[in-house]
Amino acid sequence: MSSFFENKYFNTYYYANIVSNILTRDIETIGFISNFFSEEETVLYLAKPFEKRSALHSFIQHIIGDFFEDDMNENDQKYFKNGLYADSVLEEYGMSDDYSFRDFISDKKKITYEDVEKYHDELRLTGTLEELYERIGNEVFYLLFNNRKALLQFNDIVADYIKEVDVSEIQDYETKELFNEKGFLKRVRIPEWAKRAVFFRDRGKCCLCFKDLSGLLNTESARHYDHIVPLAQGGLNDVSNLQLLCSDCNLKKRHNQIATSNWYQSWY
């Protein structure tokens, strides 16, 4: 992915709030989590180490899709009853010019709501909606990646599903090799792009004691890129599961603790 993307704030905070609420495992939203993990292949896909399109990206995009479809159907039903076209939701995201309902029904004299439903199907088949979900998902990820509590909650949820994987039943050899004999993911080398992302997100400071790890003020402070949810607890090798710690805090946290900090340095 490019290091720059255009952020148009397409209901970004609305969807970020939805995802954040789901991550609390509230009884009213828990179904969205089980729906995401309904296919066993989902967990194995998330197990791939350090994909730039992270596990959190996938989760966010799925949740956006669920809610967007409901909003689109509800709004277009309302608009249709009022004699308006079905571009209402897409117009908000600047996509109706390319995928206009007017063009879709240009040769029809009488329009029914069945035409609207067929238009929605066309948006799915052409990948238009997935393209939109990805666009919104990038904006939501930009917000949530800075929220370590949300990252902990997400990775703790994924860990529950990782623990349920029966490694002996994995057919694909490369995927099977990602797991150790205890059924947890093996430690792998953290790529430089992931280290840079975490270092700058955490401002070059230890998340737990705030020691400077930039090398500018203290040359003896080693950087440790710690798994927020340890691999031994079902954690992922994913950029969303990393935080910056100093040697002392990393040693104290050890491999069996799930911990992060809700403290952040203000901008000024």
N, C-alpha and C positions, 0 to 999 in steps of 0.2 A: 504494500500500500504506500501511496505517496505520503511524504511527511507533512503535507498541507492538504486541507480539505475545506470546502466552503461551508461555513456554519450559518444556516439561515434560520435556526431556531424554529423548526417545524414542530410546534407543540412539544419541544424537547423536555421541558420541565414537567409537563403533564405525563409523558410516558416514563420519565425518570422516576417520578413519584409512584407510578403504578408498579414499576419493577422493584423499587425499594420496599413497597408494602408487601409484595409477594415474597421477597427475600426474608421477611420476618416470620414466614410460615404461619401467617394468620389463617385460622380455620376456614375463613370465607374465600381465601385465595389459594389454598394448598393444592387445589385441583389443577391449577396452571402449571405447577411444578411437576406433578405426576404425569400430566399430559406431555410435557416436554421430554420426559424420560420414558415415555410409553414404548418406544422402540429400543431394544437392547443395543442396537448399533449406535445409538446416540452416545452412550457412555464410552464405547470403544473409540468413537470418533474424537471425543473430548480428551481421551487418553494420549493422543498424539502430542509429542513434546513440542512446546513453544511454537505453535502456529501463530503467524502474525494476526490472522483473524482468530482471535482468542476464543476460549470457551465462553467467556462472558459475552463477547460479540454474538455468538450463536444463540445464547439464552435470551439476550435482549431482543434480537431480531424476531425470535419465535413469539415472545410475549407481545411485541408490537403488532405482529401479524394477527394474533388472536383478537386483540382489542380493536385494531383498525377495521377488520372485516365487520365486526359488530357495529361500529360507528358508521361505516360506509353504508351498510344495509339499512340501518335505522334512518340515516339522513336522506338517503335516496328515496326511501319510501315516503318520507314526509314531503320531500321536494316534488315527487311525482304527483302526489295528491293535490298539490298546489299548482300543477300544470307546468312545473319547471323541469329542466333536463337533469340528467344524472351525473353531471360533472361537479357537483357541489363540493365533494371532499377533495377530488383531484385538483380543483382550482386553487384550493388553499395551499397546495404544495407545488403549484406552478407546473403541473404536468398535463393539464387538460388540453393544451394546444397540440400536443403530440398524440394524445390518445382520446380524442374528442368523441363523446357520445353522439353528438350531432352528425359527425362523419359516419359513425357506426350505423345509424338508422336513416341515412340520407335518402335512401330509395323507398322508404316506407311512408304511407299516407296516414295510417292509424297506428299509434304507438300504445303498447300495453306494458304492464310492469314486467311481463315475461321478457320483453326486449331489454329492460334494465338488467335483469338477472343474467341474460345471455352476454350482455356487455361486461358484467362483473366476471363471468367465466372467461371471457376473452382477455381481460386484464390479467387473470391468473395464468392462462395458457401462454401468453406472450412474455411472461416474466416481468411485466410492468409493476405489479404490486410488490414482488420480491425486490425489485430495484429500489422502489420507494422505501420498503422496510429497512433495507440496508443503509440507505441514505439517512433515515431518521435514527437508525441504530448507531451509526457512527457518532452522531451528535450526543445521544444518550450515553454511550460509552465514554465520551470525552468528559462528561460530568461525573459518572460513577467511578471511573478509574481513580479519581482523586478522593474517593470516600472509602477509606480502608475498612471501616466497619461493614459496609456493603460487600466489599471484596471478601472479608472473612465469612460473612453469612452465605454468600454464593458458594464459596469453595467448601464450606462445611456441609452444605446441601449435596454438592457433587460427591464429596467423600463418602457419604452414606451409600450412594449408588456404586461407587468404586469398590467398596467393601463387599458388595453383593456379587461381584463378578466372579464366575467360576472359570478360572484360567484354563482348566483342563478342557473346557468346551469351546474355547476360541479356535476357530478353524484357520484363520490367517496367521502365518508364521511370524511375519514382521510385527503384527499387533501383539501376538502372544509374547514375543521377546521384550516387550515394553514392561512386563510384569516380572517381579521376583517370585521366589518359591512360596512366599507368604501371601501372595495375592495383591501386593502393593506395587505401585509404579517404581521402577528403578530410577536412581538419580542420574541425571544427564548433565552435560555441560550447558551452562546458561549462555545463550548467544549474546553478543555485545549489544545488539539493538534493544534487547530486553533489559540489560543492565543499565543502559543509558536512560531508558524510559523511567525506570524505577528510581534511579539516582536523582534525576531532575524533578520527578514528582515529589520525592521526599526531601528535596532541597539540599541534598548532600549531607543530611544529618541522620543520626540514629533515631528511629521512630520511637524508641522507648525511653532513652535518656537524653536525647537531643545533642549528643556529642557531635562536633563537626568532623565529617569524614571526607571533606573535599580535598585534603592534602595541602590546603593553603594556610591553615592555622595550626595544624598538628600533623606532622609527617609520620607519626607513629600509629595513627589510627587506621587499622585495616578495615576494609569494607567487606561486609558479609551480606550476601543476597539470600535472605532467609525465606523459606516457604512458610507463609502465614499459617496454613494448615499443613503440618508436616507430612511428608510422604508416608511415614510409618502410621499415620492416622487416616490414610486414604487421600492425601492431598495430590493435586495435579502439578505437573511440570508446565505451568502456564504463567504468562506475564501477570495475570490478574491475581496470582497466588504468591507474589513476591513482595518483600519489603526490605528496606535497608536497615541493617543493625550493625552495631559495633561488636568487637570481639567479646567483651564482657557480657553484653545483653544476649548475644547469640548463644553463649555458653550456658547462661542461666535458663534460657528458654528451652533448650535441649530438643530432643526429637519427639517428645510425647506431649508437648503443650501447644494449644491453639491460642495464640494471643497476638494482639496488635494494640495500637494506641489511637485514641480519638483526638489527640492533641495535634494542632497544626500551627505553623508559623504564619502570622498575619502578613499581609502584603506591605504594610507600612505602619 
